[in-house]
Amino acid sequence: MTSHSLRTALSVNLNKVALVRNTRHLGIPSVLRAATLCLQAGANGITVHPRPDARHIRGSDVRELHALLRQSWPGVEFNIEGNPFHNLMDFVRELRPDQCTFVPDTEGQFTSDHGWDLQADGERVRPLIEEAKALGVRVSLFMDPVPGAMAAAKAVGADRVELYTEQYASAFGTPRAAAVLAPYVASAEAAQAAGLEVNAGHDLSRDNLTAFLRAVPGVREVSIGHALIADALELGYAATVKAYLDCIAAAA
């Protein structure tokens, strides 16, 4: 698969909408309204990462979004992220989303900042991957851009990997950019050679998204939250989603 064979899907992560809402008790901004506006503007999916402390997305949000998508947006992908050893599997068993992304976060972690070490955790995650897939849920593993680790992700049963892109985003526009990007290209190629599909996410933005997709082959989906919601504060949801879709189109 080349980067031009399929258009990359845009999944909007709504955690930061919930974070702002949770600072008051008024129910605004509405997570459901944000999802609706983003989907009306052309987003292909919705992502949430409900953490055990519910500091942003709450269990009720996950269930209400699931109901909204099933009732009003059939065919739109719902991706639930989280640590399968914490609260993620409860949502997978109850809701059976289209995709779950296993992320090796600690319970109080500020934000996701590393991928799985499958030498250490592979045998622990394998039965949970099998359980999710038996429920009809696609499984993506959050992984650092280490080409040699892609075969291990396939071996434990994953369908996809999500390449953690913070290092790419931090180096973008600096003299280090090309060197930092190279492992992402090699990791995507290694993943696809192993029979995996490739997602990407974390700190992707309007500035760096097109260049990433032009360089990294076969990215099926990008999950973008912080930068997209920050842009939406200035531009509005609809204009922001369209701008990110334009970035994706420019890469093709």
N, C-alpha and C positions, 0 to 999 in steps of 0.2 A: 504494500500500500504506500502511495506517496502522499505528500501533504496536500496534493491537489485533487485526490480522488473522491474525497467526501468533505463537505463543508463542516467545519468545526462547530459544534453546538455550544451555545452560551447558556450556562446555568447561573442564575443569580442567587448568591448567598445572602440571606436576609437577617443574619445575626445582628448586624449593627442597627437595623431598624428596631429590633426588639430591645437592644441595649438602651437606646434613647427612650423608648416607651417606658422602660422599667425605672427610670429616674423619677417618675411621677405615678399617680394612680388614676389617670384620666383615660387610659387606653389609646393614647395617640403618641406617636404615629402608629397607624394600624398595620400590623404585619400582613393581614389578609388583603388590605387595600394596596399595599406595596406590591404584593405578589400579582394581584390583578392588573395593576398598571404596567408592570414589567412584562407580563405575558401579552397584554394588549399591544404593547410596543414591539413584540416579536421575539422575546426571550424564549428559549427552547426548553428551559427547565428551571426548577427551584431547588436550592440546596439549603439545608439547615444543619447546624451542629449543636444539638442540645447537650450541654454539659451537666454533670451531676448537680452542680450548685445552682443551676437555672438562672445564671446571672444575665443571660440574654434570652435565647429561645427557651420557652417553657414546654412542658409536656402537652399542655393544652394547645399551644401553637402548632406543634407537630401534628396533632390529631385534626385540628381545624384546617390546616393546609392540605392534609391528605384528603379530607372530605371535599374541600373546594376543588382540588385538581380532579378528583374522580367525577364530581358532579358537573363541573363547568368547563374543564380543560382536559378532556380525554386525549391521551396521546402525549401529553406533556410529562416529561420525566420528573419524578420526585426522588431526590438523592438525600439520604440521611447520613451524616458523618458522625463519627465518634469512636471511642475506645470500646471494643467488643467485650472487654472485661469489666466495664463499668455499666453504663445504662443503654448502650446502643442496641444490644440484642433484644431488649424488652420491646423497643419500637419495631424492630424487624419482625419479631414474632407476631406482634399485634396487627401491624399495618401492612406488612409485605410491600414495601416501596419498590420502585423500579430498580433502584441501586442503593447499596450501602457502601460507604467508604470507611474502611477500618483505619483509624488513626491512633498511634501509640502515645496519646497524651496522658499526663498525670492528672489527677482530679482537679488540682488547683492551678493548672498551667495557664499562663497568661494568654498564649495563643500557640497554635501548632508550630513546632520549630524543628522537627526531625522526622525521618521516616522509620520504618520498621527495620530492626536487626533480626533477620529471619534465622540466622544461626542460633540466636538466643531464644527467639519466640516462635519460630516456625511451627513446631509441634504443638504449641499451645493454641495457635490461631487456626490450625488445620481443621479441627472438628467444628469450629464455629463457622468457618467458610463453608464447609460441607452442609451444615444446618441451614445457613442462609440460602444457599443454592437450591437445596431441597424444597425450600419455600417459594422458589421461583424468583429470588432476588439476585441480581447481578452483584458481584463483589469486586470492589476496587481496593487495592492496598496503597496507602500513602507511603511513598518511597523516595529516598534521596536519589540523586542522579548518579548511580553507581552501576555501570553497565553489567558488571559481573553478578549483581544481585537479582537481575531480572529473571533468570532461569529458576532461581529459588522461589520467586513469587509464583511462577507458573506451577512449580512442583508442589506447593502447598494448596493449590486449587483455585487461585485467583483468576478472575476473568479479565481484569484490567489492573493497571497501576496508575496512580496519580502522582506525577512527578512534582516534588516540592520545589517551587520556583523562587523562593526568597533569595537564594544566592544569585540567581540570574538577575532578578530585579535590582538587587543592591549594586551589582557590577555594571548594570546597563549604562551606557554613555561614558564609561571610564576606560582607561587603557587595558583593564583586565577583562573586558567584556567578552572578547573572542575566546579567551582561554576558559572562562567560566561557562560559556555556552556549549563548548565542545562536548562535555560529558552528557549534557541533555540530548544532544543529537545522537551520540553513541548509545545512550540508555534507551531512547525510543526505538532505535534500530534493533537493539538487542531484545527488547520486549517483544517487538513484532516478530522477530525471528523465532522467539520462544512460543509464539502463538497467543500473546497477550495484546489487548488493545490499550491505548494510551490516553489518559486524561492529564490535565495539568492545573495547578492552582497555587495561590498564595502570592500576594503583592503584584499580580499582573494588573496592568493599567492601560489606559489609552495610549500612553507614551511607549510602552514596551511590548504590547501584545502582538502587533503585526510582525515585528521583527522576530519574535519568538516563533510564531507559527510559520513564517517563511523558512526558518532554519530547521525546525524540528519536525521530522516527517510523521504524518499520520495521526495528529492529535485529534481525537474524537470529540473531546469536550473540555472546555475550560470553566472552572468554577471561580467566580469573582465576587467578592463581597466588599471589603473595606474601601478600595479605590472607587468602585462603582457607586456605592452609597454616598461616599464623599462627593463625587461628581454630581450626584442627583440632588444634593443640597443646593448646588448652584444652578444646575440645568433643568432639574425635574427628572422624574423617572423615565418618561417616554423619550425625551431627547437623549438622555444618557444611554439607555439601552440601544437606541438606534446608532449612537456613536460607536459603541462597542461592536455592534454588528457590522458597522462599516469597517472597523479595524480588522475584523475577521475576513470580510469580503476582500479587503485590500491584500491580504496574505495569499488569497487564491488567484 
